[in-house]
Amino acid sequence: MTSINVLDLPFSVKDSLIKASLDTVEDLLLYTPPSLVDDIPGTRFKRHQPVKGSSSTNYDRLINLTPDEVDLAYNQAAAYIFETRIAYGTALDLLQEEHWLSLGDPVMDIALGGNGFMTRGITELAGESAVGKTQLCLQLCLTVQLPLHMGGLGGSAIWLSTEGKFPYGRLESMIDSFVGKYKETVPEIDADKIRDNIYFDSMADQETQLHIFNYQLPILIHDSHVSQDYDEFDVSQHGPVDDGDTDRSGQPRKKPVKLIIIDSITNNFRSELSIPSTVDQVGENPSFRSSILQRSADLCEIGLRLRTLADQFGLAVICVNQVTDVFKPNDGSLAVNASSSIQAGSSVFNSLNDPMKFKKPALGLVWENTINARVVLQRTRLPDYQYVDHEPYAEAISSKEPQRTMSVIFSPWAANKRDGSPQESGYCRYRIDETGVVGLPAEPARK
């Protein structure tokens, strides 16, 4: 929204419009000049509370503008919209406004099309437990703070968790490696600044989750971008401040929010779903049907809110999703089809531990139609490995690392993974070490 203060109007005209709640150029253009004169004066009044002991209510007329003044305001608003190209754009404009978030590793970026995750959309990271979903999200919280020319977005990150406390222990070890890697090329990088630009909040239940998405999240993102715009305007008018780490109020300078991590989007919906005690009661239980319908409505609401924020502020939104087994519709047994590790055109994939068993991301078709891209992480879990659980990830103690793969199921910017060929775009192997998630070069083709 654009304030009407950008228009060259007399103060009395601006004051009348602001009092009538027409304080933005967009609001003003909702009305044509005739309707401003005829409709608004008859409908827009300020209501006063009745005086104590009296039942009468007083109203003050808010707009008292002549037709010429209304025409002047409308024409200037229309000219401003046209000249600044607020109401329309070209394909070139969209291309220049699009940015990418690097995963912090060139091999993994290439597998995703060359640049990483696209902004202005929702990307899902799906996979079984301990495949590295959380660690990849931690890595994104670091790379998002890099400048644009280095694959970052020059912004901060918001981490919303439904599965416990923030994994700060693992983050600390990754920060040390990250600072050491970029200290020479980005001299201003600092561990405390990195920590200060990662926001965290916990969503213990669906009610809290919806409240954060509808109220707290939009306010935090909006305020971070407004304060950044104001700081840039202040510097352009008065010059840079003495201390580059603080603004003119003396507060630490924060980066605008450019990344939202939700770990995981699935947990609250699974834990609060009312499931009948027997299979026969599924179709007859009104409580179960009501829960399913409400879950679908909540998923659509969350998806709409996230897409709106992503598009409005140029954000990258990453949602972690769990997986579920795929069963045959007739006998209830696990689906069996070992033709390929990823079925073409489907979100169903083979388990690397048992190729005869299939998995698929949770939340169903409603959520699948809400997201813009789906990326699956997988890992072998061999019986001779000893796994030691550390919050919030598991680490294998073995001389030989388990095989980990990243596959693009669908996306608007990268090719899909359709078979097991390591040379194909949309697929790569990776490992996890003390520095974070590292992509592995493709194995040479065997003759």
Phi, psi and omega in degrees: 000143183244125181296146178288354176295343178285346181273147180272071181248152174301151183300320182297323179291314178300317182298319180294319180293319180296319179295334179270012180068018173261063188263004175233156179298321181295319178297320181297323184280357174291342182243138172280160180308317178298320181289331175297321182282318189271318188271310188296315179301334181272349185238334183263104178228154176267122183268129177259141176294141181297145177294145182302129181090358181233144181263357182279146179239131181261145178232139175250134176288131188265327182255125178223062184249146176282160177303325179294322179291323177294316178299319180298314181295316182294315182296319179293322179295317180295319179295322181294317179299318182290315184291323182269358176057040179288320188276350181208168178203174179246170177298326178294320177300314180297320180296319181288334180275346183281135179231164183232148178249115180290148175279357181088009180213128185294325180296316180289325176297318180297321178297334179265016177110353176120335185236347183111214181273138178279144175277178179061038178192176180251124176247132179257135171251111182246152178167165179289176181296141173067028175271348179111017181297312182294321181292324176294323177294321176299320179296323177294326177297335178274312184292334180296339181274354176285157176294165185300319185290352178251012177096357178266189178239005180060035184223186180253176184232149174244127179248115178250119187246138172247002188235035175112198186284165180290138182282063185291333180297312178291324179299321182299316180293326179286327178296317180302314179292323182294315179296317179297328182287323188248008185298322183284320182278334178234083186301330184281357181293140185208141184298318180294322177295321179298314179298321184288344180256021173237108180270149181223141172211151182253138178243094188283336182210175184293324180298314177296320181299313180293323178296318180294316181295323186274335187233298187294315183297310179299323181293314180298315180295315180299314182296323181294324180282323178295317180295325177293316179297319180293321180296319179294322178294320180296319179294320181293332182272323188242358182089166181292152177282167183292319182258116183290350182266353182229157175271188185289342177276356180088001180275150177302137181284125181257152176274150176293146180294127180231358182215133174241125176248128176240113185232096358239162180288344189271326197303309183294325180291326178285318187287335184253009179280129179278110183253130178298158182286333179232158180295325182295336183274356184299312183283343184258348185274111181293330179295320180293315179298320178296321179295319179296315180296318179293322178297317178298318179296319179294320178298317179296320180295316179296316179299317179296317180296315181293318179295321179297314179295319180298317182286321183291321186248006179066045185266160166255125181246121181244119179248122176278133181233146175272175181237164179222160179284151177257126182248152173290143182290338187272302188256359178078003180278164179296138180298141182234118177191104184260028184292328179201157180288330176232123178285128182300133177072015183226158176264010178270137181218156178285146169284131179293337180281330178216096184301345181273358179247141183250149176233161172208152178299149182282176174082353168077194188290328181300312179290323180299325178280352180271323184278162179262335182209151178227126179237130183251131173254137180225158178207141174284144175234088185280147186295335183275002177273148173251121183254130178247121182277127172237137177293131358250027182223161180254142183236137182271132176259099183195153176287339179245125183284148174292152178283129178237137181227150174240128183230136175273119178277309171205149178191157178276359186233352183225153177292150179279153174275113185248344175209187185272015183288117181295339182279350186279140176296147182096009184207141171199162172262155179209164175226166179240125177229194184293338180276338182140216180262125186235127177285147180252134178301153180294141178290141178297142181296136180276138179270000000 
